[in-house]
Amino acid sequence: MIGLKAVQRLWREYTRHRAALISLIFLIIVVISSILAPFIAPYNPNMLTRDVFLMPSWNHLMGTDNLGRDIFSRIMYGARVSLLVGVVAGLIAIFIGILIGSISGYFGGKIDDLLMRFTDSFMVVPTFFLIILIVFMFGSTIWNIMIVIGITTWSATARVARAEFLSLREREFIEAARLSGCSDFRIIYRHILPNALPPIIAMTTLRIGGAILNEAALSFLGLGDISKITWGLMLHFSLKYFRKAWWMTLFPGFSIFLVVLSLNLIGDGLNSAINPQLRHR
């Protein structure tokens, strides 16, 4: 099991990665502001006014759109949905990846071959086009999008989990657990999984960032949930006004860029803190 001292040591190593630390602080600010959006947003994000196409100013920090809605307020509300999609879809992908990777790596043999061929089939299929197809067939509600992204992006996690289980299953403490009469289920989820989690946790940030990008791309193409405010949907509606109101495209696009970049840097920091070889390069 990962003890308190190990967590403290991991945190110390993580904080040495300045970019990762700054990214974590930035992401925390984004999360808090999105949660508190109903209380701190300067305007109602759906309020229509006559102040259309106003450039960024002190009254409207990011300007207004073609319907006079405040873009800064919509960015704050859009963060709630975009981050929710990323977290839920990312956790679904991680859960499926861990489940398949742990069974494959622990039991090996024919089970390993079968599950890895199944995993490979997901890796060779163009994931985004598969997501588009499934969303087109089953609807584009925000929950459908989260589930679809989650069940189509787990294969890389399964590969990482399998590699960790293959490495850990022959260790002495696992042999001791077998000799003491522990069941396979208990060995997998009580003894091996906690020790295999660190690199998987580092990968989780990448899965969340990827899910945010996939949702934004779907919404940008007009396949998102139009009943929700998302950054991708804001990009979709801003296209026809790009030359007239560049800020309608800039701010949601830059928000996606900064959040996904921050998640990637956080993942790099975690990976560097976990992996001693990367840590001392």
C-alpha positions in Angstrom: 0.0 0.0 0.0 1.1 3.6 -0.6 1.7 5.2 2.8 1.6 8.8 3.9 5.4 9.2 3.7 5.3 8.0 0.1 2.6 10.6 -0.7 4.6 13.3 1.0 7.8 12.3 -0.9 5.8 12.3 -4.2 4.5 15.8 -3.5 8.0 17.1 -2.8 9.2 15.7 -6.1 6.2 17.0 -7.9 6.6 20.6 -6.6 10.1 20.6 -8.1 8.5 20.6 -11.5 7.6 24.3 -11.7 5.4 24.1 -14.8 3.4 21.2 -13.3 2.9 23.1 -10.0 1.8 26.3 -11.8 -0.5 24.2 -14.0 -2.1 22.6 -10.9 -2.7 26.0 -9.3 -4.2 27.3 -12.5 -6.5 24.2 -12.8 -7.6 24.6 -9.2 -8.6 28.2 -9.9 -10.5 27.2 -13.0 -12.4 24.4 -11.1 -13.3 26.7 -8.2 -14.4 29.5 -10.5 -16.5 27.1 -12.5 -18.2 25.8 -9.4 -18.8 29.3 -8.1 -19.9 30.6 -11.5 -23.6 31.2 -10.4 -22.3 33.5 -7.6 -19.3 35.2 -9.2 -20.1 35.4 -12.9 -20.7 39.1 -13.8 -23.7 38.4 -16.0 -26.3 35.7 -16.7 -24.7 33.6 -19.5 -27.9 33.3 -21.4 -29.1 36.9 -21.1 -29.8 38.5 -24.5 -29.0 42.2 -24.8 -28.6 44.8 -27.5 -24.9 45.1 -26.8 -23.9 42.7 -29.6 -20.3 42.3 -30.8 -18.8 44.5 -28.1 -15.0 44.2 -27.9 -13.3 43.2 -24.6 -13.5 46.0 -22.1 -13.8 46.6 -18.4 -17.6 46.0 -18.6 -17.2 42.9 -20.6 -13.7 41.4 -20.1 -14.0 39.1 -23.1 -16.6 41.0 -25.1 -20.0 40.0 -26.1 -21.3 37.6 -28.8 -23.8 38.0 -31.7 -26.7 37.9 -29.2 -25.2 40.3 -26.7 -24.3 37.6 -24.2 -21.2 38.1 -22.0 -18.5 35.8 -23.2 -16.6 35.8 -19.9 -19.6 34.5 -18.0 -20.2 31.9 -20.7 -16.6 30.8 -20.4 -17.0 30.3 -16.7 -20.2 28.3 -17.1 -18.8 26.4 -20.0 -15.9 25.3 -17.9 -18.3 23.4 -15.6 -19.6 21.2 -18.5 -16.2 20.8 -20.2 -14.4 19.7 -17.0 -17.3 17.4 -16.0 -17.1 15.7 -19.4 -13.3 15.3 -19.0 -13.5 13.9 -15.5 -16.4 11.5 -16.0 -15.2 10.3 -19.4 -11.6 10.0 -18.1 -12.7 8.0 -15.1 -14.8 5.7 -17.3 -11.8 5.1 -19.5 -9.5 4.5 -16.5 -11.9 2.1 -14.9 -12.3 0.0 -18.0 -8.5 0.1 -18.7 -7.6 -1.0 -15.2 -10.2 -3.8 -15.3 -9.0 -5.2 -18.5 -5.3 -4.5 -18.0 -5.3 -6.0 -14.5 -7.0 -9.3 -15.5 -4.8 -9.6 -18.6 -1.5 -8.9 -16.7 -2.3 -11.0 -13.7 -3.6 -14.2 -15.4 -1.6 -14.1 -18.6 -1.8 -17.0 -21.1 -4.8 -17.2 -23.3 -6.8 -14.7 -21.3 -4.0 -12.2 -21.8 -3.9 -12.9 -25.6 -7.6 -12.6 -25.9 -7.9 -9.3 -24.0 -4.9 -7.8 -25.7 -6.2 -8.6 -29.1 -9.5 -7.0 -28.0 -7.5 -3.9 -26.8 -5.6 -3.8 -30.1 -8.8 -3.6 -32.0 -9.7 -0.4 -30.2 -6.3 1.0 -30.7 -6.3 0.6 -34.5 -9.8 2.0 -35.1 -9.9 5.8 -35.5 -11.3 6.7 -32.1 -12.8 10.1 -33.0 -14.7 8.7 -36.0 -16.0 5.9 -33.9 -17.2 8.5 -31.3 -19.0 10.5 -34.0 -20.7 7.3 -35.3 -21.9 6.3 -31.9 -23.1 9.8 -30.9 -24.9 10.0 -34.3 -26.7 6.7 -33.6 -27.6 7.2 -29.9 -27.9 10.9 -29.5 -25.8 13.8 -28.5 -26.9 14.4 -24.9 -24.0 15.4 -22.6 -24.3 12.0 -20.7 -24.2 10.0 -23.9 -21.1 12.0 -25.0 -19.3 11.3 -21.7 -20.1 7.6 -21.8 -19.1 7.2 -25.5 -15.8 9.0 -25.0 -15.1 6.9 -21.9 -15.8 3.5 -23.5 -13.7 4.3 -26.7 -10.5 5.7 -25.1 -9.5 3.1 -22.5 -7.0 1.0 -24.6 -3.8 2.9 -23.7 -4.7 2.7 -20.0 -5.2 -1.0 -20.3 -1.7 -1.4 -21.8 -0.1 0.5 -19.0 -2.1 -1.4 -16.3 -1.1 -4.7 -17.9 2.6 -3.8 -18.0 2.5 -2.9 -14.3 0.7 -6.1 -13.3 3.2 -8.2 -15.3 6.0 -6.5 -13.4 4.4 -6.9 -10.0 2.8 -10.3 -10.1 6.1 -12.1 -9.6 7.3 -10.0 -6.7 8.0 -11.7 -3.3 5.2 -10.0 -1.5 2.7 -11.3 -4.0 4.1 -14.8 -3.7 3.7 -14.5 0.1 0.1 -13.4 -0.4 -0.6 -16.5 -2.5 1.0 -18.8 0.1 -1.1 -17.2 2.8 -4.2 -18.3 0.9 -5.4 -15.0 -0.5 -7.8 -15.3 -3.5 -6.9 -13.9 -6.9 -9.4 -11.1 -6.5 -7.8 -10.0 -3.2 -4.3 -10.2 -4.6 -5.3 -8.1 -7.6 -7.2 -5.4 -5.9 -5.6 -5.4 -2.4 -1.9 -6.1 -3.1 -1.1 -5.3 -6.8 -3.4 -2.5 -7.8 -2.4 0.0 -5.1 1.3 -0.4 -6.2 0.3 -0.2 -9.9 -1.7 3.0 -9.5 0.9 5.8 -9.6 1.6 5.6 -13.4 -2.1 5.1 -14.0 -2.9 8.2 -12.0 -0.4 10.1 -14.1 -2.1 8.9 -17.2 -5.5 9.9 -15.9 -4.7 13.6 -16.5 -4.0 12.8 -20.1 -7.3 10.9 -20.5 -9.2 13.9 -19.0 -7.5 16.3 -21.3 -8.2 14.0 -24.3 -11.9 13.8 -23.3 -12.2 17.6 -23.1 -10.7 17.8 -26.6 -13.0 15.2 -28.0 -16.1 16.9 -26.5 -14.9 20.2 -27.9 -14.4 18.7 -31.3 -17.8 17.1 -31.3 -19.5 20.4 -30.3 -17.4 22.3 -32.8 -18.8 20.0 -35.6 -22.3 20.6 -34.3 -22.7 17.1 -32.7 -22.6 18.3 -29.1 -25.5 18.9 -26.6 -26.9 22.3 -27.7 -28.7 22.6 -24.4 -25.5 23.0 -22.5 -22.9 25.8 -22.6 -19.5 24.3 -23.6 -16.4 25.8 -25.0 -16.7 23.7 -28.1 -20.2 24.9 -28.8 -19.1 28.5 -28.3 -16.5 27.9 -31.0 -19.1 26.3 -33.3 -21.4 29.4 -33.1 -18.4 31.8 -33.5 -17.2 30.6 -36.8 -19.4 32.7 -39.0 -18.4 35.8 -37.1 -14.7 35.2 -37.0 -13.7 38.3 -39.1 -16.2 40.5 -37.4 -15.7 39.4 -33.7 -12.4 37.5 -33.3 -12.8 37.4 -29.5 -15.8 35.0 -29.9 -13.3 32.4 -31.2 -10.2 33.4 -29.3 -11.3 33.1 -25.7 -13.1 29.7 -25.8 -10.3 28.3 -28.0 -7.6 29.6 -25.7 -9.5 28.2 -22.7 -9.4 24.7 -24.2 -5.7 25.1 -25.0 -4.8 26.3 -21.5 -6.8 23.6 -19.6 -5.6 20.7 -21.8 -2.0 22.0 -21.6 -2.2 22.3 -17.9 -3.5 18.7 -17.6 -0.6 17.5 -19.8 1.9 19.3 -17.7 0.4 18.0 -14.5 0.7 14.5 -16.0 4.3 15.1 -16.9 5.0 16.3 -13.3 3.4 13.2 -11.8 5.3 11.0 -14.2 8.5 12.7 -13.3 7.9 12.4 -9.6 6.9 8.8 -9.9 9.7 7.7 -12.3 13.2 8.1 -10.7 14.9 7.8 -14.1 12.9 10.8 -15.5 13.3 12.6 -12.2 17.1 12.9 -12.3 17.5 13.7 -16.0 
